[in-house]
Amino acid sequence: MNQFLQKNNKKFITMNTNMGKVDRIVRAIIAVIFGILYFTGVISGTTGIILLIVGIVFLLTAFIGFCPLYLPFGFNTCKKK
């Protein structure tokens, strides 16, 4: 495989899962709470939109199990295999 990558001069970035089960569940719960608060009108305006965007990002990262912000800090909440 390395020879194939070197010949075609392409770089592939692999995303290893760096979020554990508890981390993913907590993020999903927080995302749902942010969504409920926004759509019920408890929070609104700029703050509501920012929290809604953060909630969407939390939901996406919980779904794929990878958080790009963990990379520079070396965080990994997955259990070791």
N, CA, C and O atoms as a Maestro MAE file, in Angstrom:
{
 s_m_m2io_version
 :::
 2.0.0
}

f_m_ct {
 s_m_title
 :::
 protein
 m_atom[324] {
  # First column is atom index #
  i_m_mmod_type
  r_m_x_coord
  r_m_y_coord
  r_m_z_coord
  i_m_residue_number
  s_m_chain_name
  s_m_pdb_residue_name
  s_m_pdb_atom_name
  i_m_atomic_number
  :::
  1 25 0.830 -1.193 0.000 1 A "MET " " N  " 7
  2 3 0.000 0.000 0.000 1 A "MET " " CA " 6
  3 2 0.875 1.257 0.000 1 A "MET " " C  " 6
  4 15 0.548 2.236 -0.671 1 A "MET " " O  " 8
  5 25 1.984 1.236 0.749 2 A "ASN " " N  " 7
  6 3 2.871 2.396 0.771 2 A "ASN " " CA " 6
  7 2 3.420 2.703 -0.616 2 A "ASN " " C  " 6
  8 15 3.550 3.869 -0.990 2 A "ASN " " O  " 8
  9 25 3.744 1.653 -1.386 3 A "GLN " " N  " 7
  10 3 4.262 1.874 -2.723 3 A "GLN " " CA " 6
  11 2 3.209 2.540 -3.592 3 A "GLN " " C  " 6
  12 15 3.527 3.413 -4.398 3 A "GLN " " O  " 8
  13 25 1.951 2.130 -3.431 4 A "PHE " " N  " 7
  14 3 0.874 2.735 -4.197 4 A "PHE " " CA " 6
  15 2 0.752 4.217 -3.870 4 A "PHE " " C  " 6
  16 15 0.597 5.040 -4.773 4 A "PHE " " O  " 8
  17 25 0.820 4.565 -2.592 5 A "LEU " " N  " 7
  18 3 0.698 5.957 -2.190 5 A "LEU " " CA " 6
  19 2 1.879 6.781 -2.691 5 A "LEU " " C  " 6
  20 15 1.709 7.932 -3.091 5 A "LEU " " O  " 8
  21 25 3.070 6.196 -2.669 6 A "GLN " " N  " 7
  22 3 4.241 6.929 -3.118 6 A "GLN " " CA " 6
  23 2 4.229 7.131 -4.632 6 A "GLN " " C  " 6
  24 15 4.642 8.183 -5.120 6 A "GLN " " O  " 8
  25 25 3.760 6.138 -5.370 7 A "LYS " " N  " 7
  26 3 3.739 6.255 -6.822 7 A "LYS " " CA " 6
  27 2 2.737 7.306 -7.283 7 A "LYS " " C  " 6
  28 15 3.022 8.076 -8.200 7 A "LYS " " O  " 8
  29 25 1.579 7.340 -6.660 8 A "ASN " " N  " 7
  30 3 0.556 8.286 -7.080 8 A "ASN " " CA " 6
  31 2 0.694 9.635 -6.396 8 A "ASN " " C  " 6
  32 15 -0.037 10.568 -6.726 8 A "ASN " " O  " 8
  33 25 1.617 9.756 -5.451 9 A "ASN " " N  " 7
  34 3 1.908 11.009 -4.759 9 A "ASN " " CA " 6
  35 2 0.656 11.611 -4.108 9 A "ASN " " C  " 6
  36 15 0.458 12.826 -4.127 9 A "ASN " " O  " 8
  37 25 -0.175 10.754 -3.540 10 A "LYS " " N  " 7
  38 3 -1.378 11.211 -2.857 10 A "LYS " " CA " 6
  39 2 -1.209 10.963 -1.366 10 A "LYS " " C  " 6
  40 15 -0.568 10.003 -0.938 10 A "LYS " " O  " 8
  41 25 -1.798 11.848 -0.602 11 A "LYS " " N  " 7
  42 3 -1.754 11.689 0.844 11 A "LYS " " CA " 6
  43 2 -3.167 11.441 1.343 11 A "LYS " " C  " 6
  44 15 -4.110 12.130 0.955 11 A "LYS " " O  " 8
  45 25 -3.292 10.460 2.197 12 A "PHE " " N  " 7
  46 3 -4.577 10.145 2.790 12 A "PHE " " CA " 6
  47 2 -4.498 10.373 4.288 12 A "PHE " " C  " 6
  48 15 -3.550 9.942 4.945 12 A "PHE " " O  " 8
  49 25 -5.499 11.052 4.819 13 A "ILE " " N  " 7
  50 3 -5.554 11.282 6.250 13 A "ILE " " CA " 6
  51 2 -6.535 10.279 6.837 13 A "ILE " " C  " 6
  52 15 -7.688 10.203 6.411 13 A "ILE " " O  " 8
  53 25 -6.076 9.519 7.806 14 A "THR " " N  " 7
  54 3 -6.969 8.564 8.447 14 A "THR " " CA " 6
  55 2 -7.447 9.142 9.767 14 A "THR " " C  " 6
  56 15 -6.678 9.745 10.515 14 A "THR " " O  " 8
  57 25 -8.711 8.951 10.033 15 A "MET " " N  " 7
  58 3 -9.283 9.421 11.285 15 A "MET " " CA " 6
  59 2 -9.495 8.217 12.200 15 A "MET " " C  " 6
  60 15 -10.394 7.406 11.976 15 A "MET " " O  " 8
  61 25 -8.683 8.113 13.202 16 A "ASN " " N  " 7
  62 3 -8.873 7.070 14.189 16 A "ASN " " CA " 6
  63 2 -9.835 7.579 15.240 16 A "ASN " " C  " 6
  64 15 -9.827 8.762 15.583 16 A "ASN " " O  " 8
  65 25 -10.656 6.694 15.745 17 A "THR " " N  " 7
  66 3 -11.599 7.085 16.784 17 A "THR " " CA " 6
  67 2 -10.819 7.515 18.016 17 A "THR " " C  " 6
  68 15 -9.952 6.787 18.500 17 A "THR " " O  " 8
  69 25 -11.136 8.710 18.523 18 A "ASN " " N  " 7
  70 3 -10.448 9.183 19.718 18 A "ASN " " CA " 6
  71 2 -11.433 9.568 20.826 18 A "ASN " " C  " 6
  72 15 -11.076 10.259 21.781 18 A "ASN " " O  " 8
  73 25 -12.680 9.103 20.678 19 A "MET " " N  " 7
  74 3 -13.691 9.397 21.684 19 A "MET " " CA " 6
  75 2 -14.272 8.090 22.213 19 A "MET " " C  " 6
  76 15 -14.641 7.200 21.446 19 A "MET " " O  " 8
  77 25 -14.345 7.994 23.527 20 A "GLY " " N  " 7
  78 3 -14.919 6.824 24.156 20 A "GLY " " CA " 6
  79 2 -16.436 6.880 24.175 20 A "GLY " " C  " 6
  80 15 -17.047 7.875 23.786 20 A "GLY " " O  " 8
  81 25 -17.027 5.790 24.636 21 A "LYS " " N  " 7
  82 3 -18.483 5.662 24.644 21 A "LYS " " CA " 6
  83 2 -19.144 6.717 25.525 21 A "LYS " " C  " 6
  84 15 -20.130 7.331 25.119 21 A "LYS " " O  " 8
  85 25 -18.612 6.931 26.722 22 A "VAL " " N  " 7
  86 3 -19.194 7.903 27.648 22 A "VAL " " CA " 6
  87 2 -19.093 9.309 27.068 22 A "VAL " " C  " 6
  88 15 -20.045 10.085 27.157 22 A "VAL " " O  " 8
  89 25 -17.961 9.640 26.481 23 A "ASP " " N  " 7
  90 3 -17.759 10.952 25.864 23 A "ASP " " CA " 6
  91 2 -18.780 11.188 24.749 23 A "ASP " " C  " 6
  92 15 -19.335 12.281 24.632 23 A "ASP " " O  " 8
  93 25 -19.023 10.178 23.943 24 A "ARG " " N  " 7
  94 3 -19.970 10.298 22.842 24 A "ARG " " CA " 6
  95 2 -21.398 10.476 23.355 24 A "ARG " " C  " 6
  96 15 -22.163 11.270 22.807 24 A "ARG " " O  " 8
  97 25 -21.751 9.745 24.391 25 A "ILE " " N  " 7
  98 3 -23.099 9.856 24.968 25 A "ILE " " CA " 6
  99 2 -23.311 11.235 25.572 25 A "ILE " " C  " 6
  100 15 -24.358 11.850 25.368 25 A "ILE " " O  " 8
  101 25 -22.325 11.725 26.314 26 A "VAL " " N  " 7
  102 3 -22.429 13.049 26.940 26 A "VAL " " CA " 6
  103 2 -22.577 14.127 25.873 26 A "VAL " " C  " 6
  104 15 -23.396 15.034 26.020 26 A "VAL " " O  " 8
  105 25 -21.793 14.036 24.804 27 A "ARG " " N  " 7
  106 3 -21.899 15.019 23.723 27 A "ARG " " CA " 6
  107 2 -23.276 14.988 23.068 27 A "ARG " " C  " 6
  108 15 -23.844 16.036 22.761 27 A "ARG " " O  " 8
  109 25 -23.808 13.798 22.855 28 A "ALA " " N  " 7
  110 3 -25.131 13.679 22.231 28 A "ALA " " CA " 6
  111 2 -26.208 14.270 23.139 28 A "ALA " " C  " 6
  112 15 -27.117 14.948 22.660 28 A "ALA " " O  " 8
  113 25 -26.112 14.020 24.438 29 A "ILE " " N  " 7
  114 3 -27.088 14.564 25.381 29 A "ILE " " CA " 6
  115 2 -27.014 16.088 25.408 29 A "ILE " " C  " 6
  116 15 -28.047 16.758 25.387 29 A "ILE " " O  " 8
  117 25 -25.812 16.635 25.456 30 A "ILE " " N  " 7
  118 3 -25.645 18.090 25.449 30 A "ILE " " CA " 6
  119 2 -26.208 18.689 24.161 30 A "ILE " " C  " 6
  120 15 -26.850 19.739 24.194 30 A "ILE " " O  " 8
  121 25 -25.971 18.028 23.029 31 A "ALA " " N  " 7
  122 3 -26.489 18.518 21.745 31 A "ALA " " CA " 6
  123 2 -28.011 18.540 21.748 31 A "ALA " " C  " 6
  124 15 -28.618 19.498 21.270 31 A "ALA " " O  " 8
  125 25 -28.628 17.496 22.280 32 A "VAL " " N  " 7
  126 3 -30.092 17.446 22.346 32 A "VAL " " CA " 6
  127 2 -30.622 18.542 23.260 32 A "VAL " " C  " 6
  128 15 -31.623 19.184 22.945 32 A "VAL " " O  " 8
  129 25 -29.955 18.759 24.392 33 A "ILE " " N  " 7
  130 3 -30.380 19.816 25.319 33 A "ILE " " CA " 6
  131 2 -30.285 21.185 24.650 33 A "ILE " " C  " 6
  132 15 -31.205 21.995 24.771 33 A "ILE " " O  " 8
  133 25 -29.183 21.455 23.944 34 A "PHE " " N  " 7
  134 3 -29.040 22.729 23.239 34 A "PHE " " CA " 6
  135 2 -30.149 22.898 22.197 34 A "PHE " " C  " 6
  136 15 -30.713 23.983 22.061 34 A "PHE " " O  " 8
  137 25 -30.459 21.833 21.467 35 A "GLY " " N  " 7
  138 3 -31.522 21.893 20.472 35 A "GLY " " CA " 6
  139 2 -32.880 22.168 21.093 35 A "GLY " " C  " 6
  140 15 -33.649 22.980 20.578 35 A "GLY " " O  " 8
  141 25 -33.179 21.496 22.199 36 A "ILE " " N  " 7
  142 3 -34.451 21.714 22.890 36 A "ILE " " CA " 6
  143 2 -34.544 23.148 23.400 36 A "ILE " " C  " 6
  144 15 -35.576 23.799 23.238 36 A "ILE " " O  " 8
  145 25 -33.473 23.640 24.015 37 A "LEU " " N  " 7
  146 3 -33.480 25.014 24.523 37 A "LEU " " CA " 6
  147 2 -33.686 26.028 23.409 37 A "LEU " " C  " 6
  148 15 -34.385 27.024 23.596 37 A "LEU " " O  " 8
  149 25 -33.085 25.782 22.254 38 A "TYR " " N  " 7
  150 3 -33.227 26.715 21.137 38 A "TYR " " CA " 6
  151 2 -34.636 26.665 20.541 38 A "TYR " " C  " 6
  152 15 -35.265 27.703 20.335 38 A "TYR " " O  " 8
  153 25 -35.121 25.468 20.268 39 A "PHE " " N  " 7
  154 3 -36.402 25.348 19.571 39 A "PHE " " CA " 6
  155 2 -37.614 25.610 20.468 39 A "PHE " " C  " 6
  156 15 -38.713 25.834 19.961 39 A "PHE " " O  " 8
  157 25 -37.432 25.587 21.794 40 A "THR " " N  " 7
  158 3 -38.532 25.972 22.689 40 A "THR " " CA " 6
  159 2 -38.494 27.456 23.009 40 A "THR " " C  " 6
  160 15 -39.407 27.967 23.657 40 A "THR " " O  " 8
  161 25 -37.465 28.155 22.572 41 A "GLY " " N  " 7
  162 3 -37.380 29.594 22.767 41 A "GLY " " CA " 6
  163 2 -36.776 30.009 24.098 41 A "GLY " " C  " 6
  164 15 -36.799 31.192 24.438 41 A "GLY " " O  " 8
  165 25 -36.243 29.075 24.851 42 A "VAL " " N  " 7
  166 3 -35.604 29.420 26.125 42 A "VAL " " CA " 6
  167 2 -34.360 30.266 25.864 42 A "VAL " " C  " 6
  168 15 -34.106 31.239 26.573 42 A "VAL " " O  " 8
  169 25 -33.592 29.896 24.853 43 A "ILE " " N  " 7
  170 3 -32.460 30.721 24.433 43 A "ILE " " CA " 6
  171 2 -32.734 31.173 23.001 43 A "ILE " " C  " 6
  172 15 -33.297 30.426 22.200 43 A "ILE " " O  " 8
  173 25 -32.336 32.380 22.694 44 A "SER " " N  " 7
  174 3 -32.588 32.904 21.347 44 A "SER " " CA " 6
  175 2 -31.496 33.895 20.980 44 A "SER " " C  " 6
  176 15 -30.561 34.126 21.747 44 A "SER " " O  " 8
  177 25 -31.625 34.459 19.828 45 A "GLY " " N  " 7
  178 3 -30.655 35.445 19.370 45 A "GLY " " CA " 6
  179 2 -29.319 34.814 19.028 45 A "GLY " " C  " 6
  180 15 -29.237 33.645 18.653 45 A "GLY " " O  " 8
  181 25 -28.280 35.616 19.168 46 A "THR " " N  " 7
  182 3 -26.935 35.166 18.836 46 A "THR " " CA " 6
  183 2 -26.502 34.004 19.715 46 A "THR " " C  " 6
  184 15 -25.905 33.042 19.232 46 A "THR " " O  " 8
  185 25 -26.801 34.092 21.000 47 A "THR " " N  " 7
  186 3 -26.433 33.012 21.920 47 A "THR " " CA " 6
  187 2 -27.094 31.706 21.509 47 A "THR " " C  " 6
  188 15 -26.459 30.651 21.523 47 A "THR " " O  " 8
  189 25 -28.358 31.774 21.147 48 A "GLY " " N  " 7
  190 3 -29.080 30.579 20.731 48 A "GLY " " CA " 6
  191 2 -28.500 29.963 19.473 48 A "GLY " " C  " 6
  192 15 -28.363 28.743 19.373 48 A "GLY " " O  " 8
  193 25 -28.159 30.812 18.510 49 A "ILE " " N  " 7
  194 3 -27.586 30.306 17.259 49 A "ILE " " CA " 6
  195 2 -26.223 29.676 17.506 49 A "ILE " " C  " 6
  196 15 -25.915 28.623 16.947 49 A "ILE " " O  " 8
  197 25 -25.408 30.311 18.337 50 A "ILE " " N  " 7
  198 3 -24.084 29.759 18.653 50 A "ILE " " CA " 6
  199 2 -24.228 28.410 19.354 50 A "ILE " " C  " 6
  200 15 -23.532 27.455 19.008 50 A "ILE " " O  " 8
  201 25 -25.125 28.325 20.334 51 A "LEU " " N  " 7
  202 3 -25.317 27.050 21.028 51 A "LEU " " CA " 6
  203 2 -25.894 25.986 20.100 51 A "LEU " " C  " 6
  204 15 -25.562 24.809 20.240 51 A "LEU " " O  " 8
  205 25 -26.740 26.371 19.169 52 A "LEU " " N  " 7
  206 3 -27.277 25.423 18.201 52 A "LEU " " CA " 6
  207 2 -26.164 24.884 17.301 52 A "LEU " " C  " 6
  208 15 -26.128 23.689 17.010 52 A "LEU " " O  " 8
  209 25 -25.267 25.748 16.863 53 A "ILE " " N  " 7
  210 3 -24.140 25.312 16.035 53 A "ILE " " CA " 6
  211 2 -23.214 24.396 16.831 53 A "ILE " " C  " 6
  212 15 -22.762 23.370 16.321 53 A "ILE " " O  " 8
  213 25 -22.933 24.766 18.077 54 A "VAL " " N  " 7
  214 3 -22.103 23.912 18.935 54 A "VAL " " CA " 6
  215 2 -22.778 22.552 19.125 54 A "VAL " " C  " 6
  216 15 -22.115 21.515 19.104 54 A "VAL " " O  " 8
  217 25 -24.090 22.565 19.309 55 A "GLY " " N  " 7
  218 3 -24.829 21.310 19.463 55 A "GLY " " CA " 6
  219 2 -24.736 20.435 18.228 55 A "GLY " " C  " 6
  220 15 -24.598 19.217 18.336 55 A "GLY " " O  " 8
  221 25 -24.809 21.048 17.053 56 A "ILE " " N  " 7
  222 3 -24.692 20.283 15.810 56 A "ILE " " CA " 6
  223 2 -23.297 19.677 15.692 56 A "ILE " " C  " 6
  224 15 -23.153 18.520 15.297 56 A "ILE " " O  " 8
  225 25 -22.276 20.450 16.031 57 A "VAL " " N  " 7
  226 3 -20.901 19.942 15.991 57 A "VAL " " CA " 6
  227 2 -20.736 18.799 16.993 57 A "VAL " " C  " 6
  228 15 -20.120 17.782 16.675 57 A "VAL " " O  " 8
  229 25 -21.281 18.958 18.197 58 A "PHE " " N  " 7
  230 3 -21.215 17.895 19.202 58 A "PHE " " CA " 6
  231 2 -21.891 16.622 18.689 58 A "PHE " " C  " 6
  232 15 -21.371 15.521 18.869 58 A "PHE " " O  " 8
  233 25 -23.044 16.778 18.055 59 A "LEU " " N  " 7
  234 3 -23.774 15.627 17.548 59 A "LEU " " CA " 6
  235 2 -22.990 14.924 16.437 59 A "LEU " " C  " 6
  236 15 -22.937 13.695 16.399 59 A "LEU " " O  " 8
  237 25 -22.392 15.689 15.547 60 A "LEU " " N  " 7
  238 3 -21.598 15.098 14.466 60 A "LEU " " CA " 6
  239 2 -20.362 14.375 14.998 60 A "LEU " " C  " 6
  240 15 -20.055 13.264 14.567 60 A "LEU " " O  " 8
  241 25 -19.659 15.006 15.930 61 A "THR " " N  " 7
  242 3 -18.469 14.358 16.474 61 A "THR " " CA " 6
  243 2 -18.834 13.132 17.298 61 A "THR " " C  " 6
  244 15 -18.088 12.153 17.320 61 A "THR " " O  " 8
  245 25 -19.968 13.178 17.971 62 A "ALA " " N  " 7
  246 3 -20.419 11.994 18.722 62 A "ALA " " CA " 6
  247 2 -20.772 10.865 17.764 62 A "ALA " " C  " 6
  248 15 -20.522 9.696 18.058 62 A "ALA " " O  " 8
  249 25 -21.354 11.211 16.619 63 A "PHE " " N  " 7
  250 3 -21.752 10.204 15.644 63 A "PHE " " CA " 6
  251 2 -20.545 9.526 15.010 63 A "PHE " " C  " 6
  252 15 -20.530 8.303 14.870 63 A "PHE " " O  " 8
  253 25 -19.531 10.303 14.623 64 A "ILE " " N  " 7
  254 3 -18.368 9.712 13.955 64 A "ILE " " CA " 6
  255 2 -17.310 9.224 14.942 64 A "ILE " " C  " 6
  256 15 -16.446 8.428 14.573 64 A "ILE " " O  " 8
  257 25 -17.366 9.692 16.199 65 A "GLY " " N  " 7
  258 3 -16.421 9.228 17.211 65 A "GLY " " CA " 6
  259 2 -15.045 9.848 17.113 65 A "GLY " " C  " 6
  260 15 -14.079 9.304 17.650 65 A "GLY " " O  " 8
  261 25 -14.944 10.964 16.444 66 A "PHE " " N  " 7
  262 3 -13.648 11.621 16.252 66 A "PHE " " CA " 6
  263 2 -13.801 13.105 16.522 66 A "PHE " " C  " 6
  264 15 -14.683 13.758 15.964 66 A "PHE " " O  " 8
  265 25 -12.933 13.639 17.386 67 A "CYS " " N  " 7
  266 3 -12.937 15.063 17.681 67 A "CYS " " CA " 6
  267 2 -11.603 15.658 17.232 67 A "CYS " " C  " 6
  268 15 -10.561 15.314 17.790 67 A "CYS " " O  " 8
  269 25 -11.617 16.545 16.236 68 A "PRO " " N  " 7
  270 3 -10.371 17.119 15.749 68 A "PRO " " CA " 6
  271 2 -9.648 17.965 16.795 68 A "PRO " " C  " 6
  272 15 -8.426 18.095 16.736 68 A "PRO " " O  " 8
  273 25 -10.374 18.538 17.742 69 A "LEU " " N  " 7
  274 3 -9.730 19.347 18.771 69 A "LEU " " CA " 6
  275 2 -8.936 18.511 19.761 69 A "LEU " " C  " 6
  276 15 -8.094 19.049 20.480 69 A "LEU " " O  " 8
  277 25 -9.183 17.216 19.815 70 A "TYR " " N  " 7
  278 3 -8.413 16.344 20.699 70 A "TYR " " CA " 6
  279 2 -6.992 16.122 20.178 70 A "TYR " " C  " 6
  280 15 -6.082 15.868 20.967 70 A "TYR " " O  " 8
  281 25 -6.789 16.214 18.865 71 A "LEU " " N  " 7
  282 3 -5.482 15.914 18.271 71 A "LEU " " CA " 6
  283 2 -4.354 16.800 18.782 71 A "LEU " " C  " 6
  284 15 -3.338 16.263 19.223 71 A "LEU " " O  " 8
  285 25 -4.472 18.135 18.749 72 A "PRO " " N  " 7
  286 3 -3.335 18.952 19.184 72 A "PRO " " CA " 6
  287 2 -3.005 18.787 20.664 72 A "PRO " " C  " 6
  288 15 -1.863 18.990 21.078 72 A "PRO " " O  " 8
  289 25 -4.003 18.420 21.454 73 A "PHE " " N  " 7
  290 3 -3.781 18.264 22.888 73 A "PHE " " CA " 6
  291 2 -3.458 16.829 23.280 73 A "PHE " " C  " 6
  292 15 -3.113 16.564 24.432 73 A "PHE " " O  " 8
  293 25 -3.565 15.912 22.344 74 A "GLY " " N  " 7
  294 3 -3.236 14.515 22.611 74 A "GLY " " CA " 6
  295 2 -4.277 13.786 23.448 74 A "GLY " " C  " 6
  296 15 -3.959 12.772 24.070 74 A "GLY " " O  " 8
  297 25 -5.516 14.277 23.480 75 A "PHE " " N  " 7
  298 3 -6.561 13.621 24.243 75 A "PHE " " CA " 6
  299 2 -7.067 12.394 23.495 75 A "PHE " " C  " 6
  300 15 -7.141 12.384 22.267 75 A "PHE " " O  " 8
  301 25 -7.410 11.369 24.252 76 A "ASN " " N  " 7
  302 3 -8.013 10.170 23.706 76 A "ASN " " CA " 6
  303 2 -8.809 9.531 24.820 76 A "ASN " " C  " 6
  304 15 -8.240 9.073 25.812 76 A "ASN " " O  " 8
  305 25 -10.125 9.495 24.666 77 A "THR " " N  " 7
  306 3 -10.969 8.932 25.710 77 A "THR " " CA " 6
  307 2 -11.392 7.502 25.414 77 A "THR " " C  " 6
  308 15 -12.219 6.933 26.126 77 A "THR " " O  " 8
  309 25 -10.820 6.919 24.354 78 A "CYS " " N  " 7
  310 3 -11.096 5.520 24.034 78 A "CYS " " CA " 6
  311 2 -10.332 4.605 24.990 78 A "CYS " " C  " 6
  312 15 -9.241 4.920 25.464 78 A "CYS " " O  " 8
  313 25 -10.962 3.458 25.247 79 A "LYS " " N  " 7
  314 3 -10.255 2.454 26.040 79 A "LYS " " CA " 6
  315 2 -9.179 1.815 25.166 79 A "LYS " " C  " 6
  316 15 -9.368 1.628 23.964 79 A "LYS " " O  " 8
  317 25 -8.071 1.491 25.778 80 A "LYS " " N  " 7
  318 3 -6.982 0.844 25.048 80 A "LYS " " CA " 6
  319 2 -7.371 -0.588 24.718 80 A "LYS " " C  " 6
  320 15 -7.980 -1.279 25.534 80 A "LYS " " O  " 8
  321 25 -7.015 -1.028 23.517 81 A "LYS " " N  " 7
  322 3 -7.342 -2.382 23.079 81 A "LYS " " CA " 6
  323 2 -6.326 -3.376 23.577 81 A "LYS " " C  " 6
  324 15 -6.445 -4.570 23.301 81 A "LYS " " O  " 8
  :::
 }
 m_bond[323] {
  # First column is bond index #
  i_m_from
  i_m_to
  i_m_order
  :::
  1 1 2 1
  2 2 3 1
  3 3 4 2
  4 3 5 1
  5 5 6 1
  6 6 7 1
  7 7 8 2
  8 7 9 1
  9 9 10 1
  10 10 11 1
  11 11 12 2
  12 11 13 1
  13 13 14 1
  14 14 15 1
  15 15 16 2
  16 15 17 1
  17 17 18 1
  18 18 19 1
  19 19 20 2
  20 19 21 1
  21 21 22 1
  22 22 23 1
  23 23 24 2
  24 23 25 1
  25 25 26 1
  26 26 27 1
  27 27 28 2
  28 27 29 1
  29 29 30 1
  30 30 31 1
  31 31 32 2
  32 31 33 1
  33 33 34 1
  34 34 35 1
  35 35 36 2
  36 35 37 1
  37 37 38 1
  38 38 39 1
  39 39 40 2
  40 39 41 1
  41 41 42 1
  42 42 43 1
  43 43 44 2
  44 43 45 1
  45 45 46 1
  46 46 47 1
  47 47 48 2
  48 47 49 1
  49 49 50 1
  50 50 51 1
  51 51 52 2
  52 51 53 1
  53 53 54 1
  54 54 55 1
  55 55 56 2
  56 55 57 1
  57 57 58 1
  58 58 59 1
  59 59 60 2
  60 59 61 1
  61 61 62 1
  62 62 63 1
  63 63 64 2
  64 63 65 1
  65 65 66 1
  66 66 67 1
  67 67 68 2
  68 67 69 1
  69 69 70 1
  70 70 71 1
  71 71 72 2
  72 71 73 1
  73 73 74 1
  74 74 75 1
  75 75 76 2
  76 75 77 1
  77 77 78 1
  78 78 79 1
  79 79 80 2
  80 79 81 1
  81 81 82 1
  82 82 83 1
  83 83 84 2
  84 83 85 1
  85 85 86 1
  86 86 87 1
  87 87 88 2
  88 87 89 1
  89 89 90 1
  90 90 91 1
  91 91 92 2
  92 91 93 1
  93 93 94 1
  94 94 95 1
  95 95 96 2
  96 95 97 1
  97 97 98 1
  98 98 99 1
  99 99 100 2
  100 99 101 1
  101 101 102 1
  102 102 103 1
  103 103 104 2
  104 103 105 1
  105 105 106 1
  106 106 107 1
  107 107 108 2
  108 107 109 1
  109 109 110 1
  110 110 111 1
  111 111 112 2
  112 111 113 1
  113 113 114 1
  114 114 115 1
  115 115 116 2
  116 115 117 1
  117 117 118 1
  118 118 119 1
  119 119 120 2
  120 119 121 1
  121 121 122 1
  122 122 123 1
  123 123 124 2
  124 123 125 1
  125 125 126 1
  126 126 127 1
  127 127 128 2
  128 127 129 1
  129 129 130 1
  130 130 131 1
  131 131 132 2
  132 131 133 1
  133 133 134 1
  134 134 135 1
  135 135 136 2
  136 135 137 1
  137 137 138 1
  138 138 139 1
  139 139 140 2
  140 139 141 1
  141 141 142 1
  142 142 143 1
  143 143 144 2
  144 143 145 1
  145 145 146 1
  146 146 147 1
  147 147 148 2
  148 147 149 1
  149 149 150 1
  150 150 151 1
  151 151 152 2
  152 151 153 1
  153 153 154 1
  154 154 155 1
  155 155 156 2
  156 155 157 1
  157 157 158 1
  158 158 159 1
  159 159 160 2
  160 159 161 1
  161 161 162 1
  162 162 163 1
  163 163 164 2
  164 163 165 1
  165 165 166 1
  166 166 167 1
  167 167 168 2
  168 167 169 1
  169 169 170 1
  170 170 171 1
  171 171 172 2
  172 171 173 1
  173 173 174 1
  174 174 175 1
  175 175 176 2
  176 175 177 1
  177 177 178 1
  178 178 179 1
  179 179 180 2
  180 179 181 1
  181 181 182 1
  182 182 183 1
  183 183 184 2
  184 183 185 1
  185 185 186 1
  186 186 187 1
  187 187 188 2
  188 187 189 1
  189 189 190 1
  190 190 191 1
  191 191 192 2
  192 191 193 1
  193 193 194 1
  194 194 195 1
  195 195 196 2
  196 195 197 1
  197 197 198 1
  198 198 199 1
  199 199 200 2
  200 199 201 1
  201 201 202 1
  202 202 203 1
  203 203 204 2
  204 203 205 1
  205 205 206 1
  206 206 207 1
  207 207 208 2
  208 207 209 1
  209 209 210 1
  210 210 211 1
  211 211 212 2
  212 211 213 1
  213 213 214 1
  214 214 215 1
  215 215 216 2
  216 215 217 1
  217 217 218 1
  218 218 219 1
  219 219 220 2
  220 219 221 1
  221 221 222 1
  222 222 223 1
  223 223 224 2
  224 223 225 1
  225 225 226 1
  226 226 227 1
  227 227 228 2
  228 227 229 1
  229 229 230 1
  230 230 231 1
  231 231 232 2
  232 231 233 1
  233 233 234 1
  234 234 235 1
  235 235 236 2
  236 235 237 1
  237 237 238 1
  238 238 239 1
  239 239 240 2
  240 239 241 1
  241 241 242 1
  242 242 243 1
  243 243 244 2
  244 243 245 1
  245 245 246 1
  246 246 247 1
  247 247 248 2
  248 247 249 1
  249 249 250 1
  250 250 251 1
  251 251 252 2
  252 251 253 1
  253 253 254 1
  254 254 255 1
  255 255 256 2
  256 255 257 1
  257 257 258 1
  258 258 259 1
  259 259 260 2
  260 259 261 1
  261 261 262 1
  262 262 263 1
  263 263 264 2
  264 263 265 1
  265 265 266 1
  266 266 267 1
  267 267 268 2
  268 267 269 1
  269 269 270 1
  270 270 271 1
  271 271 272 2
  272 271 273 1
  273 273 274 1
  274 274 275 1
  275 275 276 2
  276 275 277 1
  277 277 278 1
  278 278 279 1
  279 279 280 2
  280 279 281 1
  281 281 282 1
  282 282 283 1
  283 283 284 2
  284 283 285 1
  285 285 286 1
  286 286 287 1
  287 287 288 2
  288 287 289 1
  289 289 290 1
  290 290 291 1
  291 291 292 2
  292 291 293 1
  293 293 294 1
  294 294 295 1
  295 295 296 2
  296 295 297 1
  297 297 298 1
  298 298 299 1
  299 299 300 2
  300 299 301 1
  301 301 302 1
  302 302 303 1
  303 303 304 2
  304 303 305 1
  305 305 306 1
  306 306 307 1
  307 307 308 2
  308 307 309 1
  309 309 310 1
  310 310 311 1
  311 311 312 2
  312 311 313 1
  313 313 314 1
  314 314 315 1
  315 315 316 2
  316 315 317 1
  317 317 318 1
  318 318 319 1
  319 319 320 2
  320 319 321 1
  321 321 322 1
  322 322 323 1
  323 323 324 2
  :::
 }
}
